[in-house]
């Protein structure tokens, strides 16, 4: 077994269409909800629901600096954001309403609200700006590569060690409660908080994992084309 095969086993998910831990369950839930939505609900409504959820989460994060009484609104906002941005595209496809303008709005709303929530974390009591910047950089890198894969028509959901968009939102939703329970203010010898040190370390691992995934995807494409350039 060569190095590429070892890396493939570590970085690539199990065989199957869904690559993340919650991917299969989330897809089943999305299909079930889409099939039951009334005709009065349009993809555009769901897109704005996702935007509204992102704003609720961001406001709750900022307001939590004044009182933790706002904290329960964070997972509610994150859930509404996931619900709206996850359902708008499938509903448009199910009703044959796909339009370039709708697709642009869907993806822009998803990206914009995620950036808003991550930045709001940086100004909340649960993250520092340094940690938020690291998370934001990793998110933008993975988002960029996701769109590159889509443009290149690479099949399969984008995820790393079982973590995709659903898992990422779940972590955003539960992190404030973990931070409250554990505390995040203790500083180490570097002057950074313990949280900053952990996030920077995890961010480095994440970037390294993305590089490995890019190489493995390129190798897979090369093998599909009958070439062994990687």
Buried (B, 14 or more C-beta within 10 A) or exposed (E): EEEEEEBBEEBBBEEEEBBBBBBEEBBEBBEEBBEEBEEEBBBBBBBBBBBBBBBBBBBBBBBBEEEBEBBEBBBBBBBBBBBBBBBBBBBBEBEEEEEEEBBEBBBEBBBEBBBBBBBBBBBBBBBBEBBBBBBBBBBBBBBEBBEEBEEEEBEBBBBBBBBBBBBBBBEBBEBBBEBBEEEBEEEEEEEBBBBBBEBBEBBEEBBEBBEBBEBBBBBBBEEEEEEEEE
